[in-house]
């Protein structure tokens, strides 16, 4: 199947998220209430986690892409954890971008994606994606992973956080969430294979988010459980070599 035919499937995703954008945060908050946390907790968790990993390796973060930024839930935490980075927020939903800009006005760049990411080759140090790939038709994953590779600088990092279909509570949450009506979860190992096939190197999977709020006393132990496939989400990291 050629790229244009594959990308024809993106149009329903664009239309779906234009319609969902107005009530996205409230529906998301209701769906995850069982965890005892709000959407901001999970948005901050990912960027704090990524920031700590990047600092350990002393990697540059001058330019960062938020791929599938939605209504901007990650943006306050980009500002907190990556204050010196120029952040570009990209999404297929024009309405989501409008809401993000109105919620968090600032100096970030915003780009609307259609059949490509409208950024120059080798322009981003970090490309970040949170809960996006389970909304992209699986046949398109290779295309978008190659696009992310194109815009990443040599030595740059791909960071994907997504839902783990091996966790039964995650599966239940996705199956009962209106925002995920057309979502299709993907195992971390399968996504890792797609990432490597797209030209990325040194891909690794770590599992995250094991304990809800009422068990938060155990959260310091999560670092030792990253190998265990029962985490509610996983983090996939890869490099452009």
Secondary structure, 3 states (H helix, E strand, C coil): CCHHHHHCCHHHHHHHHHHHHHHHHHHHHHHCHHHCCCHHHHHHHHHHHHHHHHHHHCCCCCEEEEECCCCCCCHHHHHHHCCCCEEEEEECCHHHHHHHHHHCCCCCEEEECCCCCCCCCCCEEEEEEECCCCCCCHHHHHHHHHHHHHHEEEEEEEEEEEECCCCHHHHHHHHCCHHHCCCCCCCHHHHHHHHHHCCCEEEEEEEECCCCHHHHHHHHHHHHHCCCCCCCEEEEEEECC
